[in-house]
Amino acid sequence: MNLTALPAFSDNYIWMLDDGRKAIVVDPGEPGPVEIALDARSLALAGILVTHHHPDHVAGVDALRPRLRGFVFGPASERIPEPFEHLAEGDEVRLLDLAFRVLEVPGHTAGHIAYYTDTAAAAPILFCGDTLFSGGCGRLFEGTPAQMHASLAKLAALPGETRVCCAHEYTLANLKFARAVEPDNQALLDYDAWCRREREMRRPTLPSSIARERAVNPFLRCSEPAVIRSARVQGATGETPVEVLATLRQWKNTYR
């Protein structure tokens, strides 16, 4: 099974998973990168997975329908281009002989979902859209800090070897912020150096892993003393994980 990050727009990734004959794609914000990849490998498009309704994740769906030999899947409570299979927590999608479990992860949007499979031959795979980024998390456009904390906790509980397939190449910017939060985190410093080398070579920093994110991502580390201290400096009035996350997210929104 081949897992490929297809660059789109300025910093999006459309994830493609293929078995050498058929492929599925995740969050096709534009059709061109998908069409080029399918043609280059002589692949049939067997399914489209959508995590949330934002245009940079769905704008290419209708243009890809003539090539689609299957269905579009997406969150039941969001406005995804119809027709599509409406999904909610606990549903299962079977594609490419893999079973994808649907996880509801609101916060970035109200109905955001993620797809998780542990039936791949290699490590498990998580398609998490804009909920979890390497070193960060999505902005709270429609959800609350409590929702985002619960969603991130759900993802952080997945096996450590899970490949984290985020939808944007935000890693270096996220790690710059993470270093401001935890300047003495050696795992973070080492990962930042590795990511810089990868980007210098024009390679993706993704997929990450759940284990790595637990070690470096401040939004998954809201109970760590160093993260709490930084949040208090930024005005957090309490030390609960939700209060810390809310402060970190507000700080990150204006951090440069």
C-alpha positions as semicolon CSV with decimal commas, in nm:
position;residue;x (nm);y (nm);z (nm)
1;M;0,000;0,000;0,000
2;N;0,144;0,335;-0,106
3;L;0,080;0,651;0,097
4;T;0,152;0,976;-0,085
5;A;0,117;1,343;0,006
6;L;0,008;1,537;-0,305
7;P;0,092;1,909;-0,267
8;A;-0,196;2,145;-0,346
9;F;-0,243;2,522;-0,330
10;S;0,042;2,680;-0,131
11;D;0,060;2,444;0,168
12;N;-0,217;2,181;0,148
13;Y;-0,167;1,809;0,115
14;I;-0,418;1,584;-0,055
15;W;-0,341;1,237;0,077
16;M;-0,355;0,946;-0,166
17;L;-0,350;0,580;-0,068
18;D;-0,318;0,320;-0,343
19;D;-0,260;-0,052;-0,389
20;G;-0,107;-0,025;-0,735
21;R;-0,444;-0,053;-0,912
22;K;-0,694;0,157;-0,718
23;A;-0,658;0,470;-0,509
24;I;-0,848;0,677;-0,258
25;V;-0,785;1,045;-0,190
26;V;-0,854;1,258;0,115
27;D;-0,973;1,620;0,108
28;P;-0,920;1,703;-0,261
29;G;-0,933;2,082;-0,252
30;E;-0,833;2,093;-0,618
31;P;-0,853;1,819;-0,881
32;G;-0,530;1,875;-1,073
33;P;-0,279;1,709;-0,838
34;V;-0,508;1,405;-0,806
35;E;-0,560;1,369;-1,180
36;I;-0,188;1,395;-1,247
37;A;-0,107;1,131;-0,983
38;L;-0,377;0,892;-1,103
39;D;-0,265;0,918;-1,464
40;A;0,104;0,884;-1,379
41;R;0,040;0,555;-1,197
42;S;-0,255;0,429;-1,408
43;L;-0,479;0,418;-1,101
44;A;-0,857;0,406;-1,077
45;L;-1,016;0,639;-0,824
46;A;-1,206;0,414;-0,583
47;G;-1,320;0,664;-0,321
48;I;-1,296;1,014;-0,180
49;L;-1,278;1,082;0,195
50;V;-1,364;1,429;0,325
51;T;-1,292;1,548;0,680
52;H;-1,473;1,883;0,684
53;H;-1,647;2,140;0,468
54;H;-1,384;2,409;0,407
55;P;-1,331;2,488;0,036
56;D;-0,962;2,395;0,034
57;H;-1,073;2,042;0,125
58;V;-1,380;1,994;-0,096
59;A;-1,353;2,224;-0,399
60;G;-1,213;1,949;-0,621
61;V;-1,473;1,685;-0,535
62;D;-1,720;1,750;-0,816
63;A;-1,448;1,780;-1,079
64;L;-1,323;1,433;-0,981
65;R;-1,664;1,262;-0,996
66;P;-1,633;1,158;-1,364
67;R;-1,326;0,951;-1,267
68;L;-1,475;0,814;-0,946
69;R;-1,558;0,442;-0,933
70;G;-1,703;0,453;-0,586
71;F;-1,841;0,702;-0,337
72;V;-1,764;1,029;-0,167
73;F;-1,766;1,003;0,215
74;G;-1,792;1,290;0,458
75;P;-1,926;1,424;0,790
76;A;-2,303;1,392;0,820
77;S;-2,352;1,730;0,987
78;E;-2,155;1,943;0,740
79;R;-2,228;2,082;0,393
80;I;-2,024;1,857;0,165
81;P;-2,093;1,852;-0,213
82;E;-2,379;1,608;-0,264
83;P;-2,421;1,324;-0,318
84;F;-2,205;1,177;-0,044
85;E;-2,222;0,905;0,220
86;H;-2,303;1,070;0,554
87;L;-2,076;0,952;0,835
88;A;-2,075;0,982;1,215
89;E;-1,875;0,850;1,511
90;G;-1,833;0,473;1,501
91;D;-1,917;0,429;1,134
92;E;-1,681;0,223;0,922
93;V;-1,572;0,275;0,563
94;R;-1,424;-0,016;0,368
95;L;-1,194;0,077;0,080
96;L;-0,891;-0,094;-0,076
97;D;-0,954;-0,391;0,154
98;L;-0,898;-0,161;0,452
99;A;-1,144;-0,069;0,726
100;F;-1,147;0,299;0,824
101;R;-1,307;0,390;1,156
102;V;-1,478;0,729;1,170
103;L;-1,390;0,955;1,465
104;E;-1,583;1,272;1,538
105;V;-1,328;1,544;1,623
106;P;-1,508;1,881;1,645
107;G;-1,323;2,201;1,722
108;H;-1,187;2,338;1,396
109;T;-1,536;2,294;1,252
110;A;-1,849;2,174;1,427
111;G;-1,877;1,844;1,242
112;H;-1,514;1,761;1,161
113;I;-1,433;1,390;1,137
114;A;-1,114;1,185;1,104
115;Y;-1,048;0,843;0,952
116;Y;-0,836;0,580;1,126
117;T;-0,728;0,239;1,005
118;D;-0,514;-0,021;1,176
119;T;-0,573;-0,275;0,899
120;A;-0,291;-0,155;0,673
121;A;0,011;-0,383;0,643
122;A;0,242;-0,118;0,789
123;A;0,167;0,117;1,079
124;P;-0,187;0,248;1,137
125;I;-0,294;0,557;0,945
126;L;-0,488;0,862;1,065
127;F;-0,633;1,114;0,821
128;C;-0,705;1,402;1,058
129;G;-0,772;1,698;0,829
130;D;-0,723;2,026;1,016
131;T;-0,781;1,901;1,371
132;L;-0,428;1,786;1,452
133;F;-0,118;1,928;1,285
134;S;0,238;1,831;1,352
135;G;0,330;2,055;1,642
136;G;-0,010;2,225;1,648
137;C;-0,386;2,209;1,604
138;G;-0,647;2,381;1,392
139;R;-0,800;2,718;1,465
140;L;-1,129;2,710;1,652
141;F;-1,353;2,847;1,379
142;E;-1,673;2,674;1,494
143;G;-1,590;2,476;1,808
144;T;-1,486;2,541;2,166
145;P;-1,161;2,479;2,353
146;A;-1,333;2,198;2,542
147;Q;-1,434;2,031;2,216
148;M;-1,086;2,066;2,070
149;H;-0,925;1,929;2,387
150;A;-1,155;1,626;2,380
151;S;-1,086;1,572;2,010
152;L;-0,710;1,593;2,053
153;A;-0,724;1,361;2,353
154;K;-0,914;1,108;2,141
155;L;-0,644;1,121;1,874
156;A;-0,358;1,117;2,126
157;A;-0,496;0,790;2,266
158;L;-0,436;0,611;1,935
159;P;-0,132;0,380;1,911
160;G;0,197;0,566;1,913
161;E;0,308;0,425;1,578
162;T;0,001;0,568;1,402
163;R;0,098;0,774;1,097
164;V;-0,052;1,123;1,134
165;C;-0,157;1,254;0,793
166;C;-0,238;1,622;0,842
167;A;-0,378;1,836;0,562
168;H;-0,126;2,123;0,572
169;E;0,250;2,174;0,574
170;Y;0,243;2,399;0,879
171;T;0,508;2,212;1,073
172;L;0,791;2,466;1,088
173;A;0,562;2,751;1,191
174;N;0,400;2,527;1,452
175;L;0,734;2,420;1,592
176;K;0,852;2,780;1,618
177;F;0,553;2,843;1,843
178;A;0,605;2,515;2,030
179;R;0,961;2,619;2,111
180;A;0,828;2,941;2,263
181;V;0,599;2,732;2,482
182;E;0,858;2,467;2,579
183;P;1,205;2,603;2,503
184;D;1,378;2,325;2,698
185;N;1,200;2,031;2,534
186;Q;1,489;1,838;2,376
187;A;1,261;1,612;2,171
188;L;1,106;1,924;2,024
189;L;1,442;2,081;1,944
190;D;1,563;1,763;1,774
191;Y;1,243;1,731;1,572
192;D;1,259;2,096;1,467
193;A;1,613;2,046;1,334
194;W;1,504;1,737;1,139
195;C;1,205;1,917;0,990
196;R;1,422;2,208;0,880
197;R;1,649;1,970;0,694
198;E;1,352;1,801;0,527
199;R;1,206;2,131;0,408
200;E;1,545;2,246;0,281
201;M;1,534;1,933;0,062
202;R;1,175;2,022;-0,041
203;R;1,043;1,709;0,127
204;P;0,724;1,689;0,337
205;T;0,760;1,677;0,714
206;L;0,457;1,447;0,714
207;P;0,332;1,200;0,808
208;S;0,421;1,250;1,171
209;S;0,330;0,994;1,438
210;I;0,112;1,001;1,746
211;A;0,412;0,920;1,966
212;R;0,607;1,211;1,823
213;E;0,315;1,449;1,868
214;R;0,274;1,345;2,231
215;A;0,640;1,440;2,281
216;V;0,651;1,774;2,098
217;N;0,303;1,917;2,040
218;P;0,205;2,167;2,311
219;F;-0,165;2,120;2,239
220;L;-0,130;1,755;2,341
221;R;0,080;1,849;2,644
222;C;-0,155;2,083;2,829
223;S;-0,097;1,898;3,158
224;E;0,283;1,937;3,144
225;P;0,422;2,181;3,404
226;A;0,630;2,373;3,148
227;V;0,329;2,419;2,920
228;I;0,111;2,530;3,211
229;R;0,375;2,784;3,317
230;S;0,388;2,933;2,969
231;A;0,010;2,953;2,955
232;R;0,003;3,132;3,291
233;V;0,254;3,387;3,162
234;Q;0,018;3,447;2,870
235;G;-0,275;3,514;3,102
236;A;-0,432;3,177;3,171
237;T;-0,644;3,211;3,485
238;G;-0,656;2,839;3,555
239;E;-0,447;2,527;3,506
240;T;-0,698;2,278;3,369
241;P;-0,602;2,132;3,030
242;V;-0,897;2,308;2,864
243;E;-0,797;2,647;3,010
244;V;-0,437;2,592;2,906
245;L;-0,538;2,490;2,554
246;A;-0,766;2,793;2,519
247;T;-0,480;3,024;2,616
248;L;-0,232;2,850;2,385
249;R;-0,473;2,870;2,092
250;Q;-0,535;3,243;2,146
251;W;-0,160;3,299;2,173
252;K;-0,091;3,099;1,858
253;N;-0,353;3,296;1,662
254;T;-0,137;3,610;1,685
255;Y;0,209;3,455;1,718
256;R;0,465;3,549;1,451
